[in-house]
Each structure stands twice: as C-alpha cells, then as structure tokens.
Amino acid sequence: VTELLKKVYTQERVDKIKKQMSNIDNGVFVPIVSSNLLPGYIAEYLKSILNGEIFTGLKLINTQIQRKSLNIWQRLLNPRNFESLESIENLQDKKVFIIDDQFTTGGTVRDAVKLLNENSINVSGIITLGTSWCRRFSPDAYLLKCFVNKFSDNGTQDIENITGYKIYQFTFREVTEMLKVKNLESLKIKIMNADELE
C-alpha cells in the first residue's frame, strides 16, 4: 500500500496539501472509518510525511443498501450516517481534512462535513486518492446563483425540505446535475421517486 501511496502522492501533490494545511501542527487528518481500510492508510502515510494528527473517531455506519447501486438522486435520500468513536469536540479549532478513498458524487464526504459542521467544526479540505483541492466539493457562488435563478427561492426551499440539506450543503456535482433537469417540478419528481429503490 505504501508504494501505491508514494506514486499517488507526488511531491507536487504533497506540496499542495502542505500549502493548504499552512499550520501543520494544527492539522488533523480524519479518515472515514469503515470496513475499507484505505482512508486510514492514506491518513497514516500523510502523517508520516506532513506530521499533524489523526482522528479516527468518525465511523461510517453500514446499511443494508449497496451505495454503488444507487444513482445520484437515491443517494440524496439515503444519507450516510456516522457514529463518533472519539469526542468530536477534540476537532474544534483544528484544520480538519477529511480523507476517503474516492469521490464519486461526494455524498459520503458531504454527510461527514454536515455532521462536523453541526458540531461547530469547520472542514478545511478533502483528500482522496483521486483528488484533493483541485476538484470542487462545494458549489461556488455562481452555481448557487444559477440554481436560485432557475428554481426560485421557493423552489430552493422545496428541494431543501425534500432532501433535508441546505442548498450550500449539496456537492458541486449534485447541484450541476440538478441544473440539468428541465424544471422544478421535474426535479422534485426525480428526487421524490428516487426513494423507490429497485
């Protein structure tokens, strides 16, 4: 695994992470803990070359639903749940970097960020095997403006009520996919009908 991580985390990429961390002594790597051990290996490897701490207290609760079989709309209605193995308050006033193995729709990371934000913890960045910093996680102001222009403030509220997420909590990809839908009614139907898992 170490050899793979050396190939993935080139000096250029490590320098980008280091720049993002700025104060390494205050940086904490938070791997998504699950049966997949790769996020933990990534955290250990980055700690070995960048210092910082590792917080292994964010455990993904397994569900009967196979995430790989869910489309983007089904993932919105079936959020990932976490349990705390350590006190999340230990992350306050730290530069927190969530680590996962991959970033598909961003739903797992989105739900981890939401949990931490609800506990007054800001997330400074996301690191995966495939990307860090260069890939957009949160929708930017322009994309959010496009969303409100297309669906209106009331439509935005409708989508927030259906999904349980504020518009700014969706991932960049989720908002982009929503904007591709013809109109608000079609979007609401797409999301609400997605709960009928096949």
C-alpha positions as CSV (number, residue, x, y, z in Angstrom):
1,V,0.0,0.0,0.0
2,T,2.8,2.4,0.8
3,E,4.3,2.0,-2.7
4,L,0.9,2.9,-4.2
5,L,0.6,5.9,-2.0
6,K,4.1,7.1,-2.9
7,K,3.1,7.1,-6.6
8,V,-0.3,8.8,-5.9
9,Y,1.1,11.5,-3.6
10,T,3.8,13.0,-5.7
11,Q,5.9,15.9,-4.4
12,E,3.7,18.4,-6.2
13,R,0.6,17.0,-4.7
14,V,2.1,16.9,-1.2
15,D,3.2,20.5,-1.6
16,K,-0.4,21.5,-2.4
17,I,-1.7,19.7,0.7
18,K,1.1,21.3,2.8
19,K,0.2,24.7,1.5
20,Q,-3.5,24.1,2.3
21,M,-2.5,23.0,5.9
22,S,-0.3,26.0,6.4
23,N,0.0,25.4,10.2
24,I,0.8,21.7,10.2
25,D,0.9,21.5,14.0
26,N,-2.8,22.3,14.0
27,G,-3.8,19.9,11.1
28,V,-5.9,16.8,11.7
29,F,-6.4,14.0,9.2
30,V,-9.9,12.5,9.7
31,P,-10.2,9.2,7.7
32,I,-13.7,7.8,7.1
33,V,-13.6,4.7,9.3
34,S,-15.3,1.6,7.7
35,S,-14.5,-1.9,6.5
36,N,-12.5,-0.1,3.8
37,L,-9.1,0.4,5.4
38,L,-7.6,2.6,2.6
39,P,-8.6,6.0,4.1
40,G,-6.7,5.0,7.3
41,Y,-3.6,4.1,5.3
42,I,-3.8,7.4,3.5
43,A,-4.0,9.3,6.8
44,E,-1.0,7.3,8.2
45,Y,1.0,8.0,5.1
46,L,0.3,11.7,5.0
47,K,1.0,12.0,8.7
48,S,4.4,10.3,8.2
49,I,5.4,13.0,5.6
50,L,3.5,16.0,6.8
51,N,3.1,15.5,10.6
52,G,-0.2,16.6,12.0
53,E,-2.6,14.3,14.0
54,I,-5.0,11.6,13.0
55,F,-8.6,11.5,14.4
56,T,-10.1,8.0,13.9
57,G,-13.4,8.8,15.6
58,L,-15.7,9.2,12.6
59,K,-17.1,5.7,11.8
60,L,-19.4,5.1,8.9
61,I,-22.5,3.1,10.0
62,N,-23.1,0.3,7.5
63,T,-26.5,0.0,6.0
64,Q,-28.2,-2.8,4.0
65,I,-28.2,-0.5,0.9
66,Q,-25.4,-1.0,-1.5
67,R,-24.2,2.5,-2.3
68,K,-22.7,1.5,-5.6
69,S,-26.1,0.6,-7.0
70,L,-27.6,4.0,-6.1
71,N,-28.0,6.8,-8.5
72,I,-27.3,10.4,-7.6
73,W,-31.0,11.0,-6.6
74,Q,-31.2,7.9,-4.5
75,R,-28.0,8.9,-2.7
76,L,-29.6,12.3,-1.8
77,L,-32.5,10.5,0.0
78,N,-30.3,7.9,1.7
79,P,-27.6,9.8,3.6
80,R,-24.6,8.2,5.2
81,N,-24.7,8.0,9.0
82,F,-21.8,8.1,11.3
83,E,-21.1,7.3,14.9
84,S,-18.5,9.0,17.0
85,L,-15.8,6.7,18.4
86,E,-14.0,9.7,19.9
87,S,-15.2,13.0,21.1
88,I,-15.8,15.2,18.0
89,E,-15.2,18.3,20.2
90,N,-11.5,17.4,20.1
91,L,-11.5,18.7,16.5
92,Q,-12.6,22.2,17.4
93,D,-10.1,24.9,16.5
94,K,-8.1,22.5,14.2
95,K,-7.6,22.4,10.5
96,V,-9.6,19.3,9.6
97,F,-9.0,17.3,6.5
98,I,-11.5,14.5,5.7
99,I,-9.9,11.5,4.0
100,D,-11.8,9.0,1.9
101,D,-10.7,6.6,-0.8
102,Q,-12.7,8.0,-3.7
103,F,-15.0,10.8,-4.6
104,T,-17.9,9.7,-6.7
105,T,-20.9,12.0,-6.1
106,G,-19.3,13.3,-2.8
107,G,-22.3,12.1,-0.7
108,T,-20.2,10.3,2.0
109,V,-17.9,13.3,2.4
110,R,-20.9,15.7,2.3
111,D,-22.6,13.8,5.1
112,A,-19.4,13.8,7.2
113,V,-18.9,17.5,6.6
114,K,-22.5,18.1,7.7
115,L,-22.1,16.2,10.9
116,L,-18.9,18.1,11.8
117,N,-20.4,21.5,10.9
118,E,-23.4,20.7,13.2
119,N,-20.8,20.3,15.9
120,S,-19.2,23.7,15.2
121,I,-16.2,22.1,13.4
122,N,-15.1,23.6,10.1
123,V,-13.6,21.3,7.4
124,S,-10.5,22.8,5.7
125,G,-10.3,20.2,2.9
126,I,-11.0,16.8,1.5
127,I,-8.3,14.3,0.4
128,T,-8.9,11.2,-1.7
129,L,-6.8,9.0,-3.9
130,G,-8.1,10.7,-7.0
131,T,-8.2,14.3,-5.9
132,S,-7.5,17.0,-3.4
133,W,-8.2,20.7,-3.5
134,C,-8.3,20.8,-7.3
135,R,-11.7,19.2,-7.6
136,R,-14.6,21.3,-6.4
137,F,-16.6,19.9,-3.5
138,S,-19.0,22.6,-2.6
139,P,-20.9,24.6,-5.2
140,D,-19.5,28.1,-5.8
141,A,-21.5,31.3,-5.5
142,Y,-22.1,31.4,-9.3
143,L,-23.5,27.9,-9.3
144,L,-25.8,28.6,-6.4
145,K,-27.0,31.8,-8.1
146,C,-27.8,29.7,-11.2
147,F,-29.7,27.3,-9.1
148,V,-31.8,30.1,-7.4
149,N,-32.4,31.8,-10.8
150,K,-33.6,28.6,-12.3
151,F,-35.7,27.2,-9.5
152,S,-36.5,30.4,-7.5
153,D,-36.2,30.9,-3.7
154,N,-39.4,28.9,-3.1
155,G,-38.1,26.1,-5.3
156,T,-34.8,26.1,-3.4
157,Q,-36.8,25.8,-0.2
158,D,-38.8,22.9,-1.6
159,I,-35.7,21.0,-2.5
160,E,-34.2,21.6,0.9
161,N,-37.4,20.3,2.5
162,I,-37.4,17.2,0.4
163,T,-33.8,16.3,0.9
164,G,-33.0,17.7,4.4
165,Y,-30.0,19.6,3.0
166,K,-29.5,23.3,2.6
167,I,-28.6,24.2,-0.9
168,Y,-25.0,25.1,0.1
169,Q,-24.6,21.6,1.6
170,F,-25.0,19.8,-1.7
171,T,-21.9,18.9,-3.6
172,F,-20.8,20.7,-6.8
173,R,-21.7,17.6,-8.8
174,E,-25.2,17.3,-7.2
175,V,-26.0,21.0,-8.0
176,T,-24.7,20.6,-11.5
177,E,-26.9,17.5,-12.0
178,M,-30.0,19.4,-10.6
179,L,-29.4,22.2,-13.1
180,K,-29.6,19.8,-16.0
181,V,-33.2,18.9,-15.1
182,K,-35.8,20.8,-17.1
183,N,-37.8,22.5,-14.4
184,L,-38.6,22.4,-10.6
185,E,-41.5,20.0,-10.9
186,S,-39.4,17.5,-12.9
187,L,-36.6,17.9,-10.3
188,K,-38.9,17.3,-7.3
189,I,-40.4,14.2,-9.0
190,K,-36.9,12.9,-9.8
191,I,-35.8,13.2,-6.2
192,M,-39.0,12.0,-4.6
193,N,-39.4,9.0,-6.9
194,A,-35.8,8.0,-6.3
195,D,-36.7,6.7,-2.9
196,E,-38.4,3.8,-4.5
197,L,-35.2,1.7,-4.6
198,E,-35.0,-1.1,-7.1
